[in-house]
Amino acid sequence: MSLDNKLYNIALSLAEVAKDEYGENSYISFTKIIKVCKTSHFAELLLSRIQTPVDKVKLVFMTELIIRGRYKKETILGLSMNLYLYVIDFYDETEEIQTECDNCDGSGEEECGNCDGTGNVDCRYCDGDGNVECYDCSGEGTEDCRYCDGSGKETHTEENDEGEEVEVEIDCTSCDGSGTENCRRCGGAGEFECSECNGSGHHNCDECGGYGQYTCGYCDGSGQVGSDEYKYYITRMTYITLGNKLSEFEDRPMLLRDFEQIDADEEKIPISFTASKRYFSDDDTPKEERQQMVGLDDDFVEVVEAYKLENYPYSINF
């Protein structure tokens, strides 16, 4: 059995799988057939019998024609030998060009004004000192001697020359006459470690949570802002057609509306389908400048490569 006959027989089975999936009387497009190829276990088994990506494309093409029911086997086999593959870039979707945010210099963050970027602020209880004044001694470190009540003197009884006991004042033996002693609360230091900041003198800034920075309000943390200019977001399509009417446009950009008109003309392109798509962003060339570069004044397409399907040198993923 020839390869084309083998493909045709497999396409008959794949057509039945697609009809079971979508219904006998439903319109089953190339896209739906490709979806069945990806999701149906039986379709995967059928595809495993195909050796090359080119033959898989032919299989999908034959399957769609079989489902249409308008063509005989010989016609389908003949048409499958006249398939062409095009790599086409569509310049019709745009995205805004981003520039570095002037407010944060592209970092996405700005310095916290409350803590000057340190992440810390002075402790409100000790004013950044790390210690607080002893409230018993008002920071003096001393208090009135408890034995002499701060007088520095104490009364002592002794005998005079006449042998009589009399009271005399002498320096307080506890405070050596100073009238003071070390504060019992702070031990004479006049202060003690601040319990709120554990002696560090600071605590985390409430505004930034101790980070020192916060998300830039102008760029919302991205580091970039819109420029009010737009560039193309390019759709690269692997496109299969019956016939080679698009070959003349290889390496020659054409307006999107002209391409759509050609593609819709069934006499020029009776059948076409997309095998795969991928997307990538153009460089930062503004849309209008890109149009000037190709000499067109509106959205356009560019036929990057054109091949007879059998001559396509790369893998086809769909």
Order of alpha helices (4+ residues) and beta strands (2+ residues): alpha-alpha-alpha-alpha-alpha-beta-beta-beta-beta-beta-beta-beta-beta-beta-beta-beta-beta-beta-alpha-beta-alpha-beta
